[in-house]
């Protein structure tokens, strides 16, 4: 079974995420909270008055998602 990631009202399938272009990710998820050359970070949820944040890290290679990490 494929993994699902919930971001705001959107549920994203893992197989849809890997290989997607920066433009598609930007249109689905909006502007990232932190944007680097090959990594975008989205804050999914906040706990303990914003001290602990659940984040989605997207890693790009040639403007396509090659990997992601979901963690604190």
RATA-V563777 format. One record per pair of residues at least 12 apart in sequence whose C-alpha atoms are under 10 Angstrom apart, sorted by the first residue. I is the first residue (numbers start at 0). J is the second residue. If there is no record, write none. Layout:
((I,J) (I,J))
This chain:
((0,13) (1,13) (1,14) (1,15) (2,14) (3,15) (3,16) (4,16) (4,43) (4,55) (4,69) (5,43) (6,27) (6,28) (6,41) (6,42) (6,43) (6,44) (6,54) (6,55) (7,28) (7,42) (7,43) (7,44) (8,28) (9,27) (9,28) (11,27) (11,28) (13,66) (13,67) (15,64) (16,57) (16,63) (16,64) (16,65) (16,66) (16,67) (17,57) (17,58) (17,59) (17,63) (17,64) (17,65) (17,66) (17,67) (18,59) (18,60) (18,62) (18,63) (18,64) (18,65) (18,66) (19,59) (19,62) (19,63) (19,64) (19,65) (20,59) (20,60) (20,61) (20,62) (20,63) (20,64) (20,65) (21,37) (21,39) (21,57) (21,59) (21,60) (21,61) (21,62) (21,63) (21,64) (22,62) (22,63) (23,63) (24,39) (24,57) (24,63) (24,64) (25,39) (28,41) (29,41) (31,55) (31,56) (31,57) (32,54) (33,56) (34,56) (34,57) (35,58) (35,59) (36,58) (36,59) (36,60) (36,62) (37,57) (37,58) (37,59) (37,60) (37,61) (37,62) (37,63) (37,64) (37,65) (38,56) (38,57) (38,58) (38,59) (38,60) (38,64) (38,66) (38,67) (39,55) (39,56) (39,57) (39,58) (39,59) (39,64) (39,67) (40,54) (40,55) (40,56) (40,57) (40,58) (40,67) (40,68) (40,69) (41,53) (41,54) (41,55) (41,56) (41,57) (41,69) (42,54) (42,55) (42,56) (42,69) (42,70) (42,71) (43,55) (43,69) (43,70) (43,71) (44,71) (45,71) (46,71) (51,71) (52,70) (52,71) (53,69) (53,70) (53,71) (54,68) (54,69) (54,70) (54,71) (55,67) (55,68) (55,69) (55,70) (55,71) (56,68) (56,69) (56,70) (57,69))
